[in-house]
Each structure stands twice: as C-alpha cells, then as structure tokens.
Amino acid sequence: MMSAGSCLYSCAARGPGPGTAKSIIVLTGSRQYDRALDHLRRKGITPVKAVRGSRMLCLHLHASSDWSRIKRHPHIASFEKDVTIRALGTSRRRAGGAGPGIRLPGASGSRKGSLSLLPWNIRQAGAPAAWLRTLGGGVRLAVIDTGSGPHPDLSIRGGVNVIGGASYRDDNGHGTHVAGIAAGKGRSGGPPGVAPAVSLYAVKALDGEGYGHLSDIIEAIDWCIAKRMHVVNMSFGLSPGSRSKALHGVIRRASRSGIVLVAAAGNMGRDSGGLDLPAAYPQTIAVAASTRKGRIAPFSSRGKGLGLTAPGDRIRSAWLNGKYAVESGTSMSSPHVAGGAALLLATYPGLPPSGAASVLKRWARRLPGYGSRSQGAGLLRLGKIGSFCLPAA
C-alpha cells in the first residue's frame, strides 16, 4: 500500500498557481501525521500549514490529480477544501472618542450613579449584579477574530497570529469591538465589558477585510487548546449547510479539554435555514442577538441548536486607534455570553463546558413571542452569579 505521504506527494504542488486547490487533510493518528509530513518535506513540499495537535496538513494540490486515492487512504481521516470563513458583523459604524468616565459597581463611589452610566447591553445581560461577586479574574478568555487592540480599554495578556506575521494587532476593528464587549476595562471613558478582569488573549485568524480560511480557524482553536484557555469566543461563521469534519474534530477536542466554546449564530435572519458553523455544533453555545427592547434582532439567524440570546443590536465598544464604534450582529451578542461564562468560571472554576452552558441556560429569561429556534433558552441573565450555589456533589 502506498504510504499517506507518498499519496499526498503524488498530488501536491509546491505552491499556489493555476490549476491548484488549497485543501485540508487530517491524518488518523500522530504517527501517520509525522510520517506524512516528514515524507513531504524530504520531497521538497512545504505545507501551507502543519498543525500536529489536530493532525492537519494544508496543501496546494493539482486539480488534475487523482484525489480519490487521498479520499480512500486508510491513514487519512478527512479531506476537504480549505474554504473561506468570515466575521459576522452586519453594520457599522459610528466611530468616536471616549465618553464620561464609568466606575464599576463594587468600586468606591456611588453605585447608583455608576449603574446609570452603564450601557444598556451590559445592564440587560445582568452583569452589574454579578460584579458584586466577581469581575472574571483568573479566567483565560481568547477571542479568535481579526486580532484585538491595541486599545486603552483592553489589557491583552498575549496571543498569536495564525495567518502570517508576528503581530496579533487588529487591522479591521471587528476583533477589537468583540474583545471590548467581553473584556473591556471601562477605564478610559469607554463602556466596560462583561468580564473586565478576565485575562484576555487575542488570536488573529481573520484578515483586515474580516476573512480567513478554515485551516486558520483550526490552527487558532488548536492554539487555544495548547494554551489552556478557559473560554473561546468565535464571532465568525460558515453559512448554514456547510460541513467540515476537520473543524468539528478540533471543536470536539477543545470541548473535551474543558474549554467553553461560544459562537455567533449568524446574521441571515428568519430565512437563514439554520445556524452558521461552528455555532451549529452541539459542543458550542450558539448565541442569537437581542435588541434594546428585548426583541430578537431581525438579522439574527434562526435554527435548531440555539443556546442563548444576548444583546447584539447597536452595541458600542472599542474600535481602532483608541476610538469607539457602534456595531450590530451576532458577532456582538456572542462575546456577552463568553464574558458571562468567564464570570461563572471565575466563581465556580470546576464547572465543565456542558455544566457552564447548562447553568447559563437555566438562568436565561424567556422572551415572549419567540420559540427556541429564535432565542434558544432565552435572554442571558448573569445576576444570579452573586447568589448561586452549586449543588453538592
């Protein structure tokens, strides 16, 4: 039998060009992965990506080659096209400077006055009541996006760029906005995030236009597993009906490793036909978007598997160049839940991903007039963190 490495080499191109296609190949085991990678390198083929944790190789293949041998090979677990993936913001943007200073409840000063300055989305999610017990300290939260910061309201502990280059600096704005919702400090006149004391990590997997590739996302999630993140926010998606064994594989592995995975449901509205990937996977908490009036936003995707609803319409958060902007989309609702999961884990660090999801869903408030395919368990409500006690084992 031809080895997996020889099989891949017979179809591999040395780089992109006319008549080539970028593909993702996942090997069945680490030994098979190592052997295939070694064979390719000895033959002068450098993969676009090689991610050992996921046993993934990303290669340019000649379209004229016989790919059926790859698909049938017993040491190759999956084979698929490296498709484009996109950030899930719908509208932008009124950029501006800082507003009046905001003092977090629980700090010295007037709590009532502080609450009146908090943005509607933070109040709707119930974060201020949770802050009386925790601000999220000790929890590692990664935002996989266009990068994050720099911004005076963000304290980024570290990160990685998986699309080329050493910097995880944001060159789009989307990732900074998302990070601000989850973890903004609220110390420079901007709105605080849901978990202001969380340890924030920036994972740049999307470019300046908000696009990336499936292989980039897989590498990003693999990095989060290796770095032992507690919560990962994913405000990007593949359209409903898409399939990816490789993506689902790394999502399952991340969940088994103890990561709470939160994903934007999608922005295709009532006629979406389902949720975007990875939100459609049962290992994630899929998040729909609500409006200031507590309604489901018209753009929010509907479908089986929705977990929760959170504010996502006209949300003000951090932006490029130290500014702030108003954005809408399930991209904005997802980090509310990611921040909420961080607050929960800061208080009860032993909760597994399924347990954290179950608690957040149990606390949610059902929105009248909507079914579970529109709102999941209901609107995120974090106020019970201050009084919640886990049942005895």
N, C-alpha and C positions, 0 to 999 in steps of 0.2 A: 504493500500500500504506500502511495506517495505520502510523505510527511505533510503536516499542515503548512510548514514553512515553504516547502517546495511548491505546494499547491498555490499558495498566495503569490510566491515569486513568479510563477508562470503567467500571472495576470497583472502583476504590479508594474506601474510606470514610475519613473524616477522623479516625477513632479507633475504639476498640472499642465494641461495642454488640450488641444483639440482632440476629441475622441476619448477623453478620460472622465471618470466619475469618482468623486470622493466617497469612500464607503467606510462603514464601521464593522469591524469583525471582532467578535468576542470568542475567546478560546474556552474550552471546557474546564481547564484547570491551570494552576500556576506553572506546573511543569511544562505543559503544552505551550503556554504563552511564552515562557523563557526560551524554549527551543525554537519556536517560530520566529521570535524577534532576533535571536542570535543568527539564524539562517539568513534572514533578510539583510541584516547588517553586513554579514560576510559577503553577500552578493552585491553590496553597494546600494541597497534600498534603505533610505531613512524614512520611517513612518512620519506622517504629519503629527500624530500623537501616539504615545505609547503609555498606557495607564495600567500599571501592574495590579493595583488593588481591584480594578474592575476586569482585569484580563482583556483589556480592549486595545486593539490596534486600529488606527485610522490611516488608510492608504488611498492613494490615487491608483485606480485600476483602469486598464484599457477596456473600453466599451466593447471592443471586437473580440475580447477573450471569452472563453467558455466559463462563465461564472457558476454553472451548475455543479462543477466539481467542488467549488467552495461551499455551496449550499448543502451538498451531500456529505461533506467530510465529517467523520465521526468525532474529530477533535475540535470542530468549530461549532459553538453553541448557537450563535446567531450571526446574521449577515444582513445589513440594511444600508440604505442610502443615508449619507450624512446631511440631513435636511436642515433648512433654516428655521430658527426659533426667534420669537420677537417679544419685546417688552409689552406689557398690557396697560399702558396709559391710553385714555381716549381723547383728552382735550388738554390744551394748555393755552395760555398761562399768563397770569398777571404777575410779573416779577416786581419785586420792590424791596425796600430795605426793612430794617427791624422795626418792630412796634414797641409799645410800652413794656417795661420790664415785668416779668412774671415770677412770683415767688411760689414755689411748690408748697402745697398743703403739708403740714407737718414741720416745716421750717419755722423759724422765728418770724413773728409778724402776724398780721390779720389773716386768718384762714378764710373768712368770708370774702374779704377783698381779693384774695388770691383766686378763689373759685370764680369770681365774676370775670376775671381776666382770661380764664382758660378757654380755649376754643371749643366750639360745640361738639366736635367729634370726640375729643378727649372726655368731655362730660358724658356724652351719650354712651360711651363704652364703659363708664363706671370706674375709670382709672383713679380719680382722686381719692375715692374711699379705700382703694387697695393701697395707695401710697402711705396711708397711716400705718401700714404694716411693713411694706417693702417697696423699694424703688427698682428692684431687679438685680441688685448687686450679687456678684458671684456666678452669674449665668453668662455663658458664651453664646452670642447670637450672631449668625452670619447672614449677610444679605447678598445673595447671588444676583447680580444685576450689571449695570453699566459702569460699575465702580461706585465709590462713595467718597465725597469730600474732595479736597479739604473744605471745611466749613467751621466757623467758630462755635456752632451749636452741636458739633459732632466730635466725640472723642473716640478715635478709631485705634483699637489696640494692635491691629495687624491685618494682614490679608494677602491676597495673591492675584496675579493677572494670568489667566489661562489662555488668552487669545494672542499673546505676543507682547513682549515688553516687561519691564520690571515694575512698573507703577500700576497701582490699583486706583489711581486718581480718576474721577468721573469726568468724562468729556461729553456727556449728554444732558445730565440733570436728573434723569429718571431715578437712578440709583441713590442719589443724594436725597431726593424727595422721599423715597421709600424709607431710607435709613432714618431720616428725621422723624417720620411718623412712629417708627418702632422705638427709637432710642435718643431722640433729640434732648439736649440738656435744658433748653429753655432759659439759657443764661445770658444770651446776647440780644434779648428783646424778641426772640422768635418763640413759636409755640413749642412746649415740651412734648416729647414723645411719650408713648405709653409706659415705657420702662427706662427712665432717664439714667439709671445707674448700671445698666447692663453693660457687659464687655462686648463691644461692637467690632465685628470683623467684616471687611469689605472684600468680596470675591468678584473680580471683574471678568465676566464671561460674555458680555454683550458690548458691541462697539459704540461709537459715537452717534450712530443712527438708531441705536436700540436693537440691533440684530446680532445674532450669533449663530452657532451651529450646534447641533445635537451633541457632537463629540465634546464641545466646550463645556456644555452643561454637565455631561457625565464626569469629565475631569474635575469640574468645580465641586460637585457633590462628593466625589471621591476624596478631594482635599478636605472637605468638612468632616468626613468620617475619620480621616487620619489625624486631624487636629482636635478631635473630640468635642465638636460643637454640641451644644445642648438643643438649640433651636435654629432652624434654617428657614429663611423667607425666600419664596420663589414667585416673584411678580412677573412671570413670563409664561408663554404657552405655545403649544402646537394645537392647531384647530381641531374641533370635535371630529371623531372618526379616525384620527391619526393613530398609528400603532408603533411601538418601539420596544422590542424585547430588551435591548441594551439599557434604555432609560428605566424601564420598570425594574430591571435587575439591580441597578445601583440604588434606586429608591427603596426597594425591599431591604437591601443590605444596610442602608442608612437607618431605616426604622428599627431593624434588629439590633443595631449598635446603640440605640437609645436616643436617637435624635427625633425631636418633634418637628415634623415637616409641614409647613404651611404654604398653601399655593393659591394664587388668584384664579377664580372660576372661569374668567373670560369676559369679553366685552361685546358679545354678539346678540344680546338681548333675548326677547321672548322666543325668537325663532332660531336659537343657537343650535338646536338639535343635540345638545349635550354640553358637557364641560370640556374645557381645554385640558390637554396633558401638561404637566403632571397632576393637575387638580383632580382628574377623574380617577386616579389610582386610590384604592381604599387605604393605603398607608399614609395619605396626606390629609390635612384638614383643608377642604376646599371652601373658599370664602366668597360669598356674594357681597354686593355693595348696597348700602342704605343711603338715604338722603337725610338732610337735616330734620325733616318732618317725620322720620321713622318709616319711610316707604322704601320699597325696593326700587333702586335706580333703574330707569328704563333700559340702560345699556347692559345691565348685569345679566350674564348668561344663566340659563335655567337648565336643570337636568338632574338625573338621579345621582346621588352621591354627594350632594352639597352638605357641608358640615355646619357652617355658621354664616351669619351676616354681620358685617361691620361697616362703619362709615366709609364711604368711598366717593362721595359727590362733592366737588368743590372744596377740597382739603388743602389748607395752607401748610406748607412745610419748607424745609431748607431747599436751596437751589444753588446753582453755580455762582462762583465769585462772591460768596458770602451773602447772597441775596435769598429771598423767599419767593415762592410762587404758589399759585392755586392750580391744582390738578384734579382730574376726575378719572376714575377707572377702578376695576377690581384690584389693580396694582396698588391702590391706596388703601383698600379695605384689608388686604392680606396682612400688611405689617401691623395693623391694630391687633390682630389675633396673635401674630408672632410675639409682639410685645407682651400681650396678655399671658401667653404661655410662659414667657420668661418670668413674669411676676409670680405665676403659680409655682414654677420650679424653684424660684428663689425661696419660697416659703415651704415647699414640700419637695425637696430635691430627690426623693426616692421614687417619684412618680414615673412610670414608663410612658412612652408616647401614647399608647392606647388609653392609659389612665388619665393623662393630661387632657386628651381630646374628650374623653367621657365626662370629666368634671366641667370643662368649659361648655359643653353642650347641655349639661344638666342645668347650669346656671342661666342659660340663654332665655330671653323673653320672646315668646311667640308674637309675631306681628299679625294682627287680624287681617283677613282678606287674602292671605297668601298660603300656598301649600308648601310642603317640604321641598319640592323641586325648585322653588323660587328662593326660599330662605333657609333651608336646612333646619337645624334645631331652633333657629331664631336669632335675635339680635344679641351680640356679645355684651355680657354684663359682668364686670370684674369686681363689683363692690363686695361680694361675699368672701373674697380672699381675706379680708380683715377679720372675719368671724368663723371661717370654715375650719372644721377639724376633720381630718381623715378618719374613717372608721378603723377600729382596732383590728390588727391582723388576726 
